[in-house]
Amino acid sequence: MKPLPLPLRVAAGLAVTTAERVRELPKQLLGLPVTAVSQVLQFSMRVQQHVTELAIKGDDALSALRPVEDTPSWATFDEDVDVPAPRPETNGHAQPLPEFDESPDPWAEEERALAEDHRDGENDSAEGPAGIAGYDELTLPQLRARLRQLSLEQLEEILAYEHTHEARASFIGMLARRIGNVHKTGDEEGQ
């Protein structure tokens, strides 16, 4: 028997394939919404990736034109604010900071209040390291407010006391950082 011509065989194969696809169509229709949603989500993720890549390339190109600030202009730290040095009293305690109409230091009010508390409670509490009355009862913010008033020797004395008594990690860390800042600036009075 002689084979049928190629175009006729291709047409017959196409007809059979179409019939098979038509039979499978109800099954495919059930999965169609899931497939469509999946493809839309994939497309949106690809678009987001391309936009992010473009933004990164733009940041790289613009960074050469505009240098990045190391410290934002709005950020202030205790060490950045200049406060006049307190005058020591005869009994070894520092006087509170002088009153200002407009203080640039955000901690000035806290320091004044704590210094007043300190003077009021001097007779009530036992003398602590570096002449700080009631040291063991101080909270971390209360000690932080006093740090700039202390000399390097007083800071080291408090750190040694903290190591041998309470050994509070947050206090030790804060004292060590303050001592490091004093060494770094070469300022013996903690200014």
C-alpha positions in Angstrom: 0.0 0.0 0.0 1.1 3.4 -0.9 1.5 6.0 1.9 -0.8 8.9 1.9 0.5 12.3 1.0 2.3 14.3 3.8 -0.2 17.2 3.9 -3.1 14.8 4.4 -1.3 13.0 7.2 -0.4 16.3 8.9 -4.1 17.5 8.6 -5.2 14.2 10.2 -2.7 14.6 13.1 -3.9 18.2 13.6 -7.5 17.0 13.8 -6.7 14.3 16.3 -4.7 16.7 18.5 -7.6 19.2 18.4 -10.1 16.6 19.5 -7.8 15.6 22.4 -7.4 19.2 23.5 -11.2 19.7 23.3 -11.7 16.7 25.6 -9.2 18.0 28.1 -10.6 21.6 28.0 -13.0 21.1 31.0 -10.2 20.0 33.2 -8.0 22.9 32.1 -10.8 25.4 32.7 -10.9 24.5 36.4 -7.2 25.4 36.8 -7.3 28.4 34.5 -8.0 31.0 37.3 -5.1 29.7 39.4 -2.8 29.7 36.4 -3.8 33.3 35.4 -3.3 34.6 38.9 0.0 32.9 39.2 1.2 34.4 35.9 0.0 37.9 36.9 1.9 37.7 40.3 5.0 36.5 38.6 4.9 39.4 36.1 4.3 41.9 38.9 7.3 40.5 40.9 9.5 40.8 37.8 8.4 44.4 37.4 9.2 45.1 41.0 12.7 43.5 40.7 13.4 45.6 37.6 12.3 48.8 39.3 14.5 48.0 42.4 17.5 47.2 40.1 17.0 50.6 38.4 16.8 52.4 41.8 20.0 50.8 43.0 21.8 51.8 39.8 20.4 55.3 40.2 21.6 55.5 43.8 25.1 54.3 42.7 25.2 57.0 40.0 23.9 59.8 42.2 26.1 58.9 45.2 29.1 60.1 43.2 27.5 63.5 42.8 26.2 63.9 46.3 28.3 62.5 49.3 26.4 60.8 52.0 26.2 62.4 55.5 28.0 60.5 58.2 25.8 61.9 60.9 22.4 63.3 60.0 22.0 67.0 60.9 19.0 66.3 63.2 21.0 63.8 65.3 22.5 65.1 68.5 24.4 63.2 71.1 25.4 64.1 74.7 29.0 64.4 73.7 28.1 66.9 70.9 26.5 69.5 73.1 28.7 72.0 74.9 27.7 72.6 78.5 29.8 74.8 80.9 31.9 72.8 83.4 30.4 72.8 86.9 32.4 74.3 89.8 33.2 71.7 92.5 32.0 72.5 96.0 34.3 72.1 99.0 32.8 68.8 100.0 33.7 67.2 96.7 30.2 67.2 95.1 29.6 69.1 91.8 27.2 72.0 91.8 24.2 71.8 89.4 24.5 73.4 86.0 23.6 77.1 85.9 20.1 78.1 84.9 19.6 79.1 81.2 16.7 80.7 79.6 17.1 78.6 76.4 19.3 75.6 76.8 20.6 73.8 73.7 21.1 70.7 75.8 18.1 68.4 75.8 19.3 66.8 79.0 19.8 70.1 81.0 16.4 69.9 82.7 16.9 66.3 83.7 20.4 67.1 85.0 19.2 70.1 87.1 16.3 68.0 88.6 18.7 65.1 89.4 21.2 67.5 90.9 18.5 69.0 93.1 17.4 65.5 94.1 21.0 64.7 94.8 21.4 67.7 97.1 18.1 66.9 98.9 19.1 63.3 99.5 22.7 63.7 100.5 22.1 63.3 104.1 19.7 60.4 103.6 22.0 58.0 101.7 25.4 56.5 102.3 28.3 58.0 100.5 29.1 56.1 97.3 32.1 56.0 94.9 33.5 59.3 93.7 31.4 61.1 96.4 28.1 60.2 94.8 25.6 59.8 97.6 23.2 56.9 97.1 25.0 55.6 94.1 23.6 52.0 94.5 20.1 53.4 94.2 20.7 55.4 91.1 18.9 54.4 87.9 20.8 54.3 84.6 19.4 57.7 83.4 20.2 59.3 86.7 23.8 58.2 86.5 24.0 59.2 82.8 22.9 62.7 83.8 25.8 63.0 86.2 28.6 61.6 84.0 29.6 64.9 82.3 30.2 66.4 85.8 32.7 63.7 86.7 36.5 63.7 86.1 38.3 60.8 84.5 39.5 59.6 87.9 36.0 59.7 89.3 34.6 57.7 86.3 37.3 55.1 86.7 36.6 54.9 90.5 32.9 54.3 89.8 33.7 51.7 87.1 35.9 49.8 89.6 33.2 50.1 92.3 30.6 48.8 89.8 32.7 45.8 88.9 33.2 44.8 92.5 29.7 45.5 93.8 26.6 45.3 91.6 28.4 44.4 88.3 25.4 45.7 86.2 26.3 45.3 82.6 24.4 48.4 81.4 26.2 50.5 84.0 29.6 49.1 83.2 29.0 49.5 79.4 27.9 53.1 79.8 30.8 54.0 82.1 33.3 52.3 79.8 32.0 54.3 76.8 32.1 57.5 78.7 35.7 56.8 79.8 36.6 56.0 76.2 35.0 59.3 75.0 37.0 61.3 77.7 40.2 59.6 76.6 39.4 60.2 72.9 38.8 63.9 73.4 41.6 64.3 75.9 39.2 66.0 78.3 39.8 65.3 81.9 36.6 66.9 83.1 34.3 65.0 80.9 33.3 68.0 78.7 
